[in-house]
Amino acid sequence: MTQHILEMRSITMEFPGVKALDEVDFEVARGEIHALVGENGAGKSTLMKVLSGVYPHGAYSGAILMDGAEMAFRDIRHSEAAGIVIIHQELALVPQLSIAENIFLGNERGRAGTVDWQETNRQAMLLMARVGLIEDPETLVSTLGVGKQQLVEIAKALAKQVRLLILDEPTAALNETDSAALLALLKELRAQGITSILISHKLNEVLAVADTVTILRDGRTIETLAATEVTEDRIINGMVGRDLDHRFPPRPEPDIGEVLFELEHWTVDHPTIADRQVVRDAALRVRRGEIVGIAGLMGAGRTELAMSVFGRSYGRNIRGTVRKDGVPLKLSTVRDAIAAGIAYVSEDRKQYGLILEEDIRRNMTLANLAAVSTHSVIDAHREVAAAEKLRTRLTVKTPTVFQKVGNLSGGNQQKVVLGKWIFTEPELLILDEPTRGIDVGAKYEIYLIIAQLAAEGKGVLVISSELPELLGLCDRIYAMSAGRITGELPRAEATQEAVMRLMTGTGTTEAVPS
């Protein structure tokens, strides 16, 4: 038997105007964790869709071999029958069904068209034990956190006698504890003889668990490295085609002006839970030309703060004072916030930032239709011209603004969201996790855009779970813990340790002149 469980030879896949895969070779050894890395748009997900039958045999050229035998998968069921199971970044679970029902959905336990619920629950418990999920199998999936839902997906794969498990950004929505547990589970599955392909932008995770790393760039295989050869710098160099000695763009001494935006005594109640405050007596300032960060652990209240400011998009009984250029504002609706020159880029671009079925043109102009309309009628020529100007300025990698946004990579989708809000000509731009789920090359491009906006005299407020990002990007950092702002640090005094102390509530700072 060949030592390779999988061989993909000269895989080529084309879409209208784009060659997504160009003669890609990819080999995976039996019983290893093989990481597949590359920038957004490099072809990783497309290659895995070819492998899993999403793109059936005939839609691509090249050959797929499992255990040395050539395969021609017609669809996902056909590839699953061969032991290949893919878990996408957007989990494919039914919230209204139980854990056991989800594990065996489409693969029910029973006979003669009747489900044997006792056997279903018994087998579900065995599979849950293998992945470390301690729950009643009849628990509804809707009541589980994202980390446990990920375990349900893996148990579901095990129920299909998986031999080759593909995980696409499995830790993108997980906290550090759940991420560590999932990586430990991958190692356990490896010990059980299950081979895994891990797609991840988190290079520290790749370095921690991968036996082998394959790098894709622009739809081509750049190189495959053994664990002993892998370094973060070598991966980055292969992904982007250049060294990133500086992860953040060089920025001259910022020209920071007067206070643009300020909050005082800002307090927000939970929308449904009585007597619970999600933001408590918060105060912050952003000056013109300044990039200000907000750090905090999950549940600290950062997103709740941002959304409550943006036209009361979140929360109840919101009180406090918000000023722009020293003048109090009344921001009762999102329309009020936009009119006041405030824009908010949500952390969930697919749910709140974009209409995935629409094209780039429509998405980019959506928040400011008045700018491309005459007497409430959209001028198609102005709309296309505006979108094309933004596409060029933000280097969205697509040949036309008529490309459907749902077909773009994560990094390019994020640029479209930014373009949408830049088109409103905001003075304050609030960015909530602006680089979540995108690769190092696309991150650099987003950082360039943020620096350019600040250089134009706008205020930028950045919320991020990545401390190195805040430290490398921001002129000043606030920290939040349990709904309170626990302190602020200027760039010169901000270290990971100092910010973490504030985030965990174990340290406080005196107010820094801002």
Secondary structure by P-SEA (a helix, b strand, c coil): cccccbbbcbbbbbccccccccbbbbbbccccbbbbbbcccccaaaaaaaaaccccccccbbbbbccccccccccaaaaaaaccccccccccccccccaaaaaacccccccccccaaaaaaaaaaaaaaaaccccccccccccccaaaaaaaaaaaaaaacccbbbbccccccccaaaaaaaaaaaaaaaaabbbbbbbccaaaaaaacccbbbbbcccccccccccccccaaaaaaaaccccccccccccccccccccccccccbbbcccccccccccccccccccccbbbbbbbcccccaaaaaaaacccccccccbbbbbccccccccccaaaaaaabbbbbbcccccccccccccaaaaaaccccccccccccccaaaaaaaaaaaaaaacccccccccccccccaaaaaaaaaaaaaaacccbbbbccccccccaaaaaaaaaaaaaaaaabbbbbbbbccaaaaaacccbbbbbcccccccccccccccaaaaaaaaacccccccccc
